Amino acid sequence: MKKFVLVAALAAATYLVPMSQAEALRPPPPEIKYNLSGTWAGGQATIRQYYDNLTIQIGRRGPFLGWFTGPDSIAVNFTDDPGCCTAKITGNGEVLRWSNNSKWLKE
């Protein structure tokens, strides 16, 4: 039963957004210090975390694939905004400071 649950969880985490070649070649995950799962940005965004993999939904935008790039940073493949964005995790995991100068607070 455990094997089926893990396979189902992996399938659910990966089928939403196709993985690019660059994402497939990324280095091993860093130490994960935070659980980012939850509602963010005044209810406008949702993050789901499975180990170092993230799925981000912003209203009707997404889902987008993201990942931890370090213990205090993430990157997201916003397919509708190429080249955007990375974020620094601050405030004990309650604040994301994005490379486009926006800030999300965890609800």
ABEGO torsion letter per residue (X at the ends): XAAAAAAAAAAAAAAABBBBAAAAABBBBBBBABBABEBBGGGABBBBBBEABBBBBBEABOBBBBBBABAABBBBBBAABBGOBBBBBBGGGABBBBAAGBBBBBX
